[in-house]
């Protein structure tokens, strides 16, 4: 009875062992039972291709650091706009040295990457396609590759390929050991190590697409003697030989290959190994550019700035439609990115976003386009690739940067073809230098320089008469950036400094040997020879002296360029940058100087000294030494402080704040700003960026530092920008916020500011802001606890009777106020009388402004009478209700008329005209009461001034200066 369960158990155990053996050893099942078990287990294993897609999706969805500066709104799916791709034939490839800005395109030959992999009759059946896509720097090759990989992972393109294997040619060029194709794949994609599609058996490789991005970074040699033939994917060979055999269709001939490369490397692959050629032409029409701007600025902006972003896109599109220089530059998608990054920085900066600078944006722009880019010297392929390639960015600085520096030095923005040949490669001698120059002209030169569309003022009359073609920098600010980089890198050294540097380096390398020799032979050699050794030891110090003088010259240049007298009436530098991008709409500001202003040049020089920018430039092969930074920083502090001792216009002062912000050096900023006693930025358009800059700069100062005055009148401030400025307000005694657009919601911020124990504000001017009664009621809540305010100006703020009554109730709770201005607030007789009564009982109030309010003559007389204190211990309150005080002229008639004159363009003309007529009636009545001829003449003179202002209001004329 016990045998049956035992037999069943033995049978199950035997079955389990056989199933395990089938799983571990048998490639195919030997029975239906095992087949079912094997199939069930295999279905649980992850598919390597699905793993591959998930990993590619993760890797290629990763945005570079430069994209994160936009606030995290962007993703590759939403921000991509397809550039124009044209299939080319042999005739067109023979004339490749054309500018990417050319607009002649053949619409019927525009293709997509997927269409390029459709089989043609000219290619052998059963063999994969080799497609080569080429384009100049900045046309969008890497972006196309990224989008292609993401779309393949999503199954929306090239779905007939089961496996897509992308490679970076820059990574492959760094490999020195031999490796097989399968090891090369598994080195980067371990999950594909034993995938059957790469085994080379049968025609499985027809479902594989290899992608090699940046083929110009590899040295491919298709000669049989240099690259042996190989058809085994498991045989170890140098990576370049593996790629050559793939292109020859000797290795995995059924596989297809997509290659991207620069123009200059197009002939590195023989034509017989390429099925199709296609050129990326960037954005060939404004509609593509507008789509890009919309995806960057409009779709990705938050709701609060949606309308502003929409208006910005419209302004950009209008500028593009005018065939401006910006439209020519934006044929390259890279410059579309730079435009969007700059405008996002200028318009949408907030306190929550990461710290960004204009210099940082341009440095990031160059790193995106030239990171890892090298310039070959034409050396033989038997040399390691690292030994015959140099930094492309450094070559740009030494050629295009030199041209930019000469343009800034001589105030020029356009250059002839002859000048380009002179400054870029004019002194080349060796074959290697000529080869580098040819590659540079083909791949890079058009990236920075474009044919001039409009004849600028800086073009000489001789050039216009000769009709010589002119070239300008694609973006004006790029000229100033490259010129600044050229100087900071020390490429503009004098002949003496270059000589002393070479000698100093040579002597410095042997300095230890020199010291040893001197110590040994000092007792044996003659004195005169011993003096020569000492001279050699002192030579490096001579170089250091000359070098320090050069750094001082750089600092002087920065200060001189920043504070040009003839540039004082230009718009501030940030507004100039914005106008260069979106254009000037409406009447243009009068230019006071025919010189081309280069005010970004010193600002970029300061920004390049920041550590973050120096790290990025070091990745591009451009090293700025720390000793250089320290020497320039010490020198610039002295020159900036000296210039700030002179009165500076608001625009120049704003430029200084931008310079200090770009420095990102708190210690230097504190040393310079503490020498400033007042910051007056009247009429500066204070955007969110400028407000952030002002707050950031003042936050570097010590807590004990206070400005005598911070004037932000007529700066278009609103509640959002006011909130960004609140930290800066804690560093001032007198705060002027007149003529802005601060509403009732802003009063909560101002109330909190006055309640802040760190606040030391003595004077607060809020004239001509629509605070209204509700806003003032919130503001006066701070009066009981505030201990610093002595002057409060609420003229023309919509106060009304209710607001005045609430203010009168709060006055007794604040014991330090000395002057109160509530003029032009539609205050009636009763409210005015109650306010003056409250001021009369106040221990410190001396003056109350009530003019331009609809007060009766009886009320005015009563106000003057009530200004006298009730007791002998009290003080007299001066009430300014008109240009007269009873039968006498007011001592303050001149300030009253000046205020009315200065606000003629913003105040309600009918109301002011009515009040001026009341002034004339008061003057006439007072003049009739005078017995003295001298006093009557004085009344006549004031009456003449009132009539002049009245005429100005009636004729709507601009205020006259006095």
Steps between C-alpha positions, in 0.01 A plus 500: 500500500795732552661422162271722292580829668869410496492426126314823428756698697789330317338573167455871584862527620627335180288729290630808682866394449444435130331842463799668666742317267294609204513861612877503564644279224255415224474771233177347377235305698488121453131455573178689509513511875836671505395728219210626701714555806779675302253729325338598825834589657621693193192719501599627840845617383522867390551564131850651440361731231238637740774556759702673227210731412440592863865584557531699178185689592649582838840606362379707208220667698759641736534872440840668523564742781454792260134407449426496873558874525156556347335395823432133425212561260651333195505145372642362173152411374351848535792715395607323179444660159624305197768682303502489122674189362579486127624199309797602287669364191861504382477841331374668812758332720772630269407854601453448872686809609183706512358687791229333706317831480416438133128489442500324163343165577316237301178427681427186298821343632439567865511165679474347844751259649251216462464569127877478459487134600254399232678259265589624152568317175863612499589298809550124504216300642576338834752761605429769753500871418778741596351847546726798567349821643732801505475862603691793641541568870169604655264367232346239729673168432512387864141614558380294204685197636349541847147533363552203267606272788208612718250447218639152431464411866139618485439302181404803289784489248733240341289230661614245236835492684478277803826631644651850494856527636631860534869576546685822572804522275667717762480206744622253239798720418618476860521117494854375449457123548386261232145375537245306301170641379303298753731609782472857378121476526501320835750750638229766486187283487562198722146369449581445130814293567374176344212622291449280192445800270874576532623143455555537123302184427247508219344836421400596850708820484254652251295607800794691654578871456836634618521873571839675507475863611790738427705293257747789457646409841628166370788443259367242255739346248338293226827376350530122512853524635389719791165337585492124461185327382288332762159332485497344847316712763699315769849587367691767686608806298559871565165683521568703185564178304173352630311806376678488163398135451142582590496775237664271244214256557758232572387475862126443551418607142126483563516766773416863421712792618422868568797737520510868595802716430617854432546641152878477502495126577260410221767352275651285774259223396532398134189565298462134402432411863215749541150428373348841561619845598284758678584847626345666803424862414353613834189721506458629146190716555351717777217253560742237633673764709166616640406141584827466690448827690143402583606162639771664708340820623123454480412136558750457780437821693284497810150642497598826668731595213301346216378831355844656528653199325240521223576869443870419495455234232302746288774762527760240403293392201460859383875545519557179303254605229694820443794289377715635779846381591339286769298315233824413321659376823198289593541285192725312742290334774784567744441875474129443553600330825723794594222748421250312716748453784586871500137614489404253771779646711396859428125457544428204727766509771360432845631427846421128477700436182870411520750784485572587136716763336519628144864393480401157623237467227752582227759267653242221520401570141856447384538187714185352345634559151874452547530269799740226400544649154854482369687628198725250322843596375504266204753268662534141393261242626776298661512753781262484800206729437562700817846603376392670177180675606462827688211683664271651240378765744853619570557534125178705482629736769836548325341575163143626527569635849787703364270643231240582765760671718619719212138592427436601860826693516418704189121507559405292198240228453544413130799364314590451135616173344853634480498575873375150576789353305741731681384428855393135464791288384692781335833379641464127434817340365515124550287236332346409836393860558353522150311176557360632829400825334317319220306289751421808704369691199284206397350407837512794736548842343140534383388414851637829633495731197221565252459734203375839612135555410483865598775754448591617846638839594837346568550415130729753342399702198783351290366150555152607398632656181699188410194286570720261695319221683491549873482243779372546853474278803181294493401645838651840597569393858711209375761746371534654844510159670777366276695825531478476880606135492792588273622758752440297818682199354800728444506461123555874451843502663755748383815384321705574813272292720501207257880506492537527876251220553696262277829586670340481844356155433835375374686638801229390740534139388871510580476716811593221737804414290602865492476526879705185543770625265514837672537339840781272382703737283442831680840473666682397185366721217577870452267759644383632162392154383327445831298817434370346175360206692319737735359689202360175361339428836334841500361468145177317602429784742536744213241300307267501800534879517418543131213253531351687798515823301306328223232385747472857625452610140213252468337644810540856368342393172202350681439818697555728200263302275235488771498874574536656154369856517352482151310181594333662800174567315465152354252257644640272766684198369224246574247704302749520213532121496123459492458756222758316290283189525141624474574821310391855576129560451374857489709818509868436564698680764722779378862396469745744653808333358584351162742257667386143530457431874667185628376505858464122524872458437617593854206316654596180320860550613383506859267204455774285347698528824226314689603150604200328341574650158868418532413135563286486186771671296758255630286221356529681167879519524510867607674539836480824699762491773401572860790743533360696205161517670651624827710770330212634289262494797737702719550757227135535397390580856721807506380630164131441572515678833675794335236527228218479752625809676372688194126550439367226270180500292241235594579293190872484581425416862276214388780373278732501801254290698482254209880482492519423872227239462684332212816488713321284760771607746336602830819645649575722201136603479491601865821705469369689198140554613594627846662798328159597356282726714197522270357291218277700268340293223232744391325407173677164477259226386542275801420152372497200728862433403619850590316484831662165572841643412453801729393280791783253439764772488379674818473167681880470474551807718538475880194543718632834626506656150216738407435715195404860556253472212360231273309671220279268293254756372344449156639146475177316407502306826210272584417266785716214368811708450442680831511165677838424340632837619395471864841368614666803340268743680649400835825672398365854451392799704301680230288293261345664194234289321314781326330468159471122485203261477483381860144405596325412826660153504844666516411670827519169683865470399569861599326450834712194575808697397421778747431245773831323441734576794792518253331774299646851543288684241459866595336631184248305290372663181205326333364783286307411184436138586140367495504391864134603556326518837524126563874499440571797727295342777731199482811718488418709809469184708879517527505846661448396864805270506731675253774707662689644202260672256512883503375590150201336327387614155163373374430765236262389222446149631117495498485549875156667526322614814476152654869439464585837654272437797662163565842663469404771749400236757835322470722809519498526878638147526814595304718758677781570246321619183600856397357554152184363336406550134140419400467750213281426198288232667146636456480592869203708613479780757393292800763230453774759447404686819499178705841405363652837587350480850666160547831638372476796734475266796790288369832565681724503191303571177611833351362506145182373329452518120136546393517691170315387185211377716147644446507725809284809540646841582341488843660162568840627389478796735398269781788264424754781527347610829496146639866460418574714807534280816241526774756524778832677528677168542381373159662577165360664189388268217568639153199426275566520125159526337575757230771735373365749751450498877217736571599841366871407467692286256592156621868443569467175301330636188799415284517125598124474448521637146803282422307189601208598277732578209691171526184290500327665207520185288351260756235694689141566403525820300147623561534463876837675510376782274207554737732513801736742323205732439428483874865596562453803274191603694689465830789707361273772368312527831824506700653764270200727552548481875860624480592862559866465409594539134789260546270224628257561211785455249595180677143372465510596130817295449347188660180556301705509179655163587157347563369629164802355324429157646131539417587574137729198491219272622252645251744453210615162633863605473792320668612656827766766468823456695588753767 
